[in-house]
Structure formats: C-alpha cells, structure tokens
Amino acid sequence: MLYINAEEQEKLLNMEEVVDAVAQSLRAYSEGKTDTPLRYVLPFNEDNRYLVMPALSDELKIVGLKTVTVAPNNSKQGKNTIVGSVILSDYETGETLAVLEGSYLTKIRTGAISGVATQYLARNDASTLCVIGTGDQAQGLIEAVLAVRDIKRIQCF
C-alpha cells in the first residue's frame, strides 16, 4: 500500500494538470459516470464535524473515501483546523491501494474547481482577481486561477 503525504503531493502535482483532471471529473459526474453520494456530516465535541465522502468511478475502476475532520478551535492550539485523508481502493478486489494525507489534496482540488470555473466563465482577458479570505483555501484558489489566466493584480479581503 502506498502512503503519500502532503509534501510528496506538492512535489508530484502541478496545478495545470489538477485543473484539467478536475474538469474531467466534473464532466464525468455530469454524465452520470461516477457515483458520488451526498457527504455525511457527523457533529461531535461541540463545534467539530467529521465529514465522510465516498465516491467511485466505473470508468477509472477506482473507489475512494475522503474523510475530513473540521475542528475550528484547533487554531487556538496552533493546530490545523481541517485534517483529512483519502483512501483509494481497487475497484475489483476492494484492496486499499493508497492513503493520501488530505489537507494539501483538499486545498489544491478546491482551488482547481475555481480554476475550472475561471477557465470556462471568466473573460479571456481578465487580469484582476478578488479573493475573500486569506486561509489555505485562498492559496489554492489563487494558484488555480493563475494557472488559467494571466492575472496582474490580486485583491484579498
């Protein structure tokens, strides 16, 4: 079984490829080629939430499960507020193929969705990006938009 941590993911992935992969996955979803049930949210310990997101692709012959813990009060202890992992399993045997640390993957995938939206919905000559928020998700969003547009100015609020 393969384990890929955030640092290795950052070395292996480039945003242009991730934007393309996310566009393909959104297309497959809209064509009914994936099974992506609604996310299950399990609240615990007052403000915390445990999110469970299964999915499978008949076309890619893979089954995946993403789990994310959202713990807003972790920031007071200097810890990440979002912690997660992705488990990929073989479509035929169910055997675990890989476990991926989820925080970087979440950041880059969430950003890539903004990249896809920008690619298809923004003017080709768009040169200014406005971002509301400055956390990890904002960084992924900015990287993705920069991958598809020649942005000259970024405004963060």
C-alpha positions in Angstrom: 0.0 0.0 0.0 1.2 3.5 -0.9 1.1 6.4 1.5 1.5 9.9 0.1 2.0 12.8 2.5 1.3 16.5 1.7 5.0 17.3 0.9 5.2 14.5 -1.6 1.9 15.5 -3.2 3.1 19.1 -3.6 6.2 17.8 -5.5 4.1 15.4 -7.7 1.2 17.6 -8.6 1.1 20.7 -10.8 -1.9 22.9 -10.8 -2.5 22.9 -14.6 -2.8 19.1 -14.5 -5.1 19.3 -11.5 -7.4 21.8 -13.1 -7.6 19.5 -16.2 -8.3 16.5 -14.0 -11.0 18.3 -12.0 -12.6 19.5 -15.3 -12.7 15.8 -16.5 -14.1 14.6 -13.2 -16.9 17.3 -13.2 -17.7 16.3 -16.8 -17.8 12.6 -15.8 -20.1 13.4 -12.8 -22.5 15.4 -15.0 -22.6 12.5 -17.5 -23.5 10.1 -14.7 -20.2 8.2 -14.9 -19.5 8.5 -11.2 -21.3 7.5 -8.0 -20.9 10.3 -5.5 -23.3 10.1 -2.6 -24.1 13.2 -0.5 -21.5 13.9 2.1 -22.3 12.6 5.6 -21.6 15.1 8.4 -21.2 13.7 12.0 -21.1 16.5 14.6 -19.0 15.9 17.7 -17.4 17.7 20.7 -19.5 20.9 20.3 -18.1 22.7 17.2 -16.3 19.8 15.5 -17.6 17.9 12.5 -16.5 14.6 10.9 -17.2 14.5 7.1 -17.4 11.3 5.1 -17.4 11.4 1.3 -17.3 8.2 -0.7 -17.1 8.1 -4.5 -16.4 5.6 -7.3 -15.7 5.8 -10.9 -16.7 2.9 -13.2 -14.6 4.4 -15.9 -11.4 4.7 -13.8 -12.1 1.5 -11.9 -11.4 3.0 -8.6 -13.2 3.5 -5.3 -12.4 6.4 -3.0 -13.3 7.6 0.5 -12.4 11.0 1.8 -12.7 11.8 5.5 -12.2 15.2 6.9 -12.3 16.5 10.5 -13.2 20.1 10.9 -12.2 21.4 14.3 -12.4 25.2 14.4 -10.9 25.5 17.9 -7.7 23.8 16.9 -6.3 27.2 15.7 -6.1 28.2 19.4 -3.7 25.4 19.9 -1.6 26.1 16.8 -3.1 23.1 15.1 -4.7 22.7 11.7 -8.5 23.2 11.7 -9.0 20.9 8.8 -7.5 17.4 8.9 -8.3 14.7 6.4 -7.2 11.7 4.4 -8.2 9.9 1.2 -8.3 6.2 0.8 -8.2 4.7 -2.7 -9.3 1.1 -3.2 -9.1 -1.3 -6.1 -12.4 -1.5 -8.0 -12.4 -5.3 -8.4 -10.9 -6.5 -5.1 -11.6 -3.7 -2.7 -7.9 -3.8 -1.6 -6.5 -0.5 -0.3 -4.2 0.9 -3.0 -3.2 4.2 -1.3 -3.8 6.5 1.6 -3.2 10.2 0.9 -2.9 12.9 3.5 -5.9 15.1 2.8 -5.1 18.8 3.6 -3.0 19.6 0.6 -5.2 17.5 -1.6 -8.3 19.4 -0.4 -6.6 22.7 -0.9 -5.5 22.0 -4.4 -8.7 20.3 -5.5 -10.9 23.1 -4.1 -8.7 25.7 -5.8 -8.8 23.7 -9.0 -12.6 24.0 -9.1 -12.2 27.8 -9.1 -9.7 27.3 -11.9 -12.2 25.4 -14.0 -14.9 28.0 -13.3 -12.5 30.7 -14.3 -11.4 28.8 -17.4 -14.9 28.5 -18.7 -16.7 31.5 -17.3 -14.3 34.4 -17.0 -13.3 36.7 -19.8 -10.1 35.6 -21.5 -8.5 39.0 -20.9 -9.4 39.0 -17.1 -6.4 40.3 -15.2 -7.7 41.1 -11.7 -8.6 38.5 -9.1 -10.5 39.3 -6.0 -10.4 36.8 -3.1 -12.5 36.9 0.0 -10.5 35.1 2.7 -6.8 34.5 3.2 -6.6 30.9 4.5 -5.2 27.8 2.9 -8.2 27.5 0.5 -7.4 31.0 -0.8 -3.9 30.0 -1.7 -5.2 27.0 -3.7 -7.7 29.2 -5.5 -5.1 31.8 -6.4 -2.7 29.1 -7.8 -5.5 27.7 -9.9 -6.7 31.0 -11.3 -3.1 31.9 -12.1 -2.8 28.5 -14.0 -5.6 29.5 -16.4 -5.4 33.3 -16.6 -2.7 36.0 -16.8 -3.5 37.7 -13.6 -1.7 41.0 -13.0 -3.4 42.1 -9.7 -4.8 40.1 -6.8 -7.0 41.8 -4.1 -7.6 39.8 -0.9 -10.2 40.8 1.7 
